[in-house]
Amino acid sequence: MTAMLADGRNISWAEYGSSDGTPLVMLHGTPGSRLQFQWMHGLAAAAGIRAIAPERPGYGASDPMPVGITFWAYADDLRQLLDQLELPTVTLCGVSGGGGFALAAAIAHPERFDRLILVSAGVPVPPAVRRGMALPVRFLLYLARFAPRVTERLLAAQLSADPDSAMSRAGKRFMPASDRQVLDAPQWRQQFDDDFREALKQGPAAAVHDLSFGTRPLGMDLAHLTVETVLLHGTEDVNVPVGIARWVAAHVPSARLIEQPGAGHLFSLEHPELVLGWVSRP
């Protein structure tokens, strides 16, 4: 589905679950697309949830922003989408690289969100807080900021990369066992591949721009976040170390941090009830 925004750009999204259920807006990771949450369809339907998965500019079928996206600009895109869907309030969930965009939207338009859920959420934090981040992830964030063209070529090369190649196996060595198990599972491989290809359909520029935020100042005062906030995070996450969630929780007055012992970055795929259970919870 697509809709036109005030400046003439198209925003694209997909919906899963129950068409008349409790609305939940899911912001995808980096890279990501509207397909990232297709696995939720049956689960959301059973829970009476309408899951709405918009794509950020430059991903999938959403038009890019001419000057590049910012957290605040996307907050306005999201507000316009909610207006077009005639949804006065929703639960908002930011997953992985969608975390910073979810935070900005909740700060900019608190009246539109009943609750904010941050799942394995990566947001810009001081360097010391990133302790425990896997070396390949650190390297990618650095390249995205200081050598974006090189990063674009690296991401584009992944479109034809063999997931069983020596390089892919080497990258997995940095991951906790729980994440390696998910990545190696046949039922997930095709979904990851479909999402990645859709995300980069217009090229990797949007993903590199998103990644460049990882080493920049956050640019927002988390003390201004008044929406009830729940952070769900694995203690063994090396993509987004749990220290980042702890830092966010310490700066958000309404935050509740729920740590998942032994879990990695992808724990919500195997335990979606941990996310869905917060949508209609009092």
C-alpha positions in Angstrom: 0.0 0.0 0.0 1.1 3.5 -0.7 -0.1 7.1 0.1 1.1 10.5 -0.9 2.6 12.8 1.6 2.3 16.6 1.7 5.5 17.1 -0.3 4.5 14.7 -3.0 6.5 11.8 -1.9 5.0 8.3 -1.6 5.2 6.4 1.6 4.7 2.6 1.4 3.6 0.2 4.1 2.2 -3.3 4.6 -0.3 -4.5 7.1 -0.4 -7.8 9.0 -2.8 -9.4 11.4 -6.4 -8.3 12.0 -7.7 -5.5 9.8 -9.9 -4.2 12.7 -7.5 -5.0 15.5 -5.6 -2.8 18.0 -3.2 -0.8 15.9 0.5 -1.4 16.3 3.0 0.5 14.1 6.3 -1.4 13.6 9.4 0.5 12.4 11.9 -1.8 10.6 15.6 -2.1 11.3 18.5 -1.1 9.1 18.4 -2.2 6.3 14.7 -3.2 6.3 11.4 -3.0 4.5 7.7 -3.5 4.9 8.4 -7.3 4.5 10.4 -7.4 7.7 7.3 -8.2 9.8 5.5 -10.6 7.5 6.2 -13.4 9.9 3.9 -11.7 12.4 0.7 -12.0 10.3 -0.9 -15.1 11.9 0.3 -14.2 15.4 -1.0 -10.7 15.2 -4.3 -11.9 13.9 -4.7 -14.4 16.7 -3.9 -11.6 19.2 -6.4 -9.1 17.6 -3.6 -6.8 16.5 -3.4 -4.7 13.3 0.3 -4.5 12.6 1.3 -1.6 10.3 4.8 -1.7 8.8 5.8 1.5 7.0 9.0 1.8 5.0 11.3 4.7 5.6 12.3 7.0 2.6 14.5 5.2 0.1 13.6 1.7 1.2 11.3 -0.6 -0.8 8.6 1.4 -2.4 8.9 4.6 -0.3 10.3 7.6 -2.2 13.6 9.0 -0.9 13.9 12.4 0.7 15.9 14.6 -1.6 18.2 15.9 1.2 18.3 12.7 3.3 16.1 11.6 6.1 16.4 12.9 9.7 14.8 11.5 12.9 12.5 14.6 13.0 11.5 14.6 9.4 10.5 10.9 9.6 8.4 11.7 12.7 6.3 14.0 10.5 6.0 11.4 7.8 4.7 9.0 10.4 2.2 11.6 11.7 0.9 12.1 8.2 0.5 8.3 7.7 -1.5 8.0 10.9 -3.7 10.9 9.7 -4.3 9.2 6.4 -5.2 5.9 8.1 -7.5 7.8 10.5 -5.7 6.5 13.5 -5.7 9.0 16.4 -3.4 6.9 18.6 -1.4 3.7 18.2 1.2 1.6 19.9 4.6 2.4 18.3 7.4 -0.2 18.2 10.9 0.5 17.0 13.1 -2.5 16.2 16.9 -2.4 16.0 17.7 0.5 13.6 14.2 1.8 13.9 14.7 2.7 17.5 16.0 6.3 17.0 13.1 7.0 14.6 10.6 5.7 17.1 12.1 7.8 19.9 11.9 11.0 17.8 8.3 10.3 16.8 7.2 9.7 20.4 8.9 12.9 21.5 7.6 15.0 18.6 4.0 13.7 18.7 3.3 12.2 22.1 -0.4 12.6 21.7 -0.4 10.0 18.9 1.1 7.1 20.9 -0.3 5.1 23.7 3.0 3.3 24.4 6.5 3.0 22.9 8.1 -0.4 22.6 11.8 -0.5 21.8 13.1 -4.0 20.8 16.8 -4.6 20.5 16.8 -0.9 19.6 19.9 0.8 18.3 20.1 4.5 19.0 23.0 7.0 18.8 24.8 6.9 22.2 28.2 8.1 23.6 31.1 5.9 22.5 31.6 4.3 25.9 28.0 3.1 25.9 28.7 1.0 22.8 31.1 -1.3 24.7 30.5 -4.9 23.7 29.4 -4.1 20.2 30.8 -6.6 17.7 33.8 -5.4 15.7 32.1 -5.8 12.2 29.2 -3.7 13.4 31.5 -1.0 14.8 33.4 -1.0 11.5 30.2 -0.7 9.4 29.0 2.3 11.5 32.3 4.0 11.1 32.4 3.4 7.3 28.9 4.6 6.9 29.8 7.9 8.4 33.2 8.5 6.9 33.2 6.4 3.7 29.6 6.1 2.6 30.4 5.1 -1.0 32.5 2.2 0.2 29.7 1.1 2.5 27.2 1.2 -0.3 29.4 -1.1 -2.3 29.7 -3.5 0.6 25.9 -3.7 1.1 25.2 -4.1 -2.6 27.7 -7.0 -2.7 25.6 -8.7 0.0 22.8 -9.1 -2.5 24.7 -11.8 -4.3 26.7 -13.1 -1.3 26.6 -16.8 -0.4 25.3 -17.1 3.2 27.5 -20.2 3.6 30.6 -18.6 2.3 33.8 -18.4 4.4 33.2 -14.6 4.9 29.7 -15.1 6.1 30.7 -17.8 8.5 33.5 -15.6 9.8 31.0 -12.8 10.5 28.8 -15.2 12.5 31.7 -16.0 14.8 31.0 -12.7 16.5 27.3 -13.5 17.2 25.9 -15.3 20.2 24.7 -18.8 19.7 21.0 -17.8 19.8 21.4 -15.4 16.8 23.5 -18.0 14.8 20.7 -20.5 15.3 18.1 -18.2 13.9 20.2 -17.1 10.9 20.9 -20.7 10.0 17.3 -21.9 10.3 15.8 -22.6 6.8 12.4 -21.1 7.8 14.1 -17.7 8.5 16.7 -17.6 5.7 14.2 -16.9 2.9 12.4 -14.2 4.9 15.7 -12.4 5.7 16.7 -12.6 2.0 13.3 -11.3 0.8 13.4 -8.4 3.3 17.0 -7.5 2.4 16.4 -7.4 -1.3 13.2 -5.3 -1.0 15.0 -2.9 1.4 17.8 -2.3 -1.2 15.5 -2.3 -4.3 16.3 1.4 -4.8 19.9 0.9 -3.9 21.8 1.0 -0.5 22.0 4.7 0.0 19.1 4.9 2.5 20.6 2.1 4.6 24.0 3.8 4.6 22.4 7.1 5.6 20.6 5.3 8.5 23.8 3.6 9.6 25.7 6.9 9.7 23.5 8.0 12.6 25.1 5.3 14.7 28.2 7.4 15.5 26.6 10.9 15.5 25.0 12.7 18.5 21.4 11.7 19.2 20.1 15.2 18.8 17.2 14.9 21.2 16.7 15.2 25.0 15.2 11.9 26.2 14.0 13.6 29.3 11.3 15.1 27.0 9.9 11.7 26.2 6.6 11.4 28.1 5.1 8.4 26.4 5.2 5.2 28.5 8.3 3.3 27.2 9.1 -0.4 27.4 12.6 -1.6 26.3 13.0 -5.3 25.5 16.6 -6.3 25.1 18.8 -9.4 25.0 21.7 -9.5 27.4 24.0 -11.2 24.8 23.2 -8.8 22.0 26.4 -7.8 20.2 24.7 -5.8 17.4 23.2 -3.4 19.9 24.8 -4.1 23.3 22.4 -4.1 26.3 24.3 -1.1 27.7 22.6 1.0 25.1 19.1 0.0 26.4 20.3 0.6 29.9 21.5 4.1 28.9 18.2 5.0 27.3 16.2 3.7 30.2 18.3 5.8 32.6 17.5 8.9 30.6 13.7 8.3 29.9 11.6 9.1 33.0 8.8 6.7 32.0 11.0 3.8 30.9 10.8 0.2 31.9 13.7 -2.0 30.8 13.1 -5.8 30.5 16.3 -7.7 29.9 16.2 -11.2 28.3 19.0 -13.3 29.9 21.1 -15.1 27.3 19.2 -13.6 24.4 20.8 -12.0 21.3 19.7 -9.4 18.8 17.0 -11.6 17.2 15.2 -13.0 20.2 11.9 -11.4 19.3 11.6 -13.6 16.2 11.4 -16.7 18.5 9.4 -15.0 21.2 7.0 -12.5 19.6 4.7 -12.7 22.5 7.1 -10.6 24.4 6.3 -7.8 22.0 2.7 -8.4 21.2 1.8 -8.8 24.8 2.5 -5.1 25.4 0.1 -3.8 22.7 -3.2 -4.0 24.6 -1.7 -4.4 28.1 -3.1 -1.9 30.6 
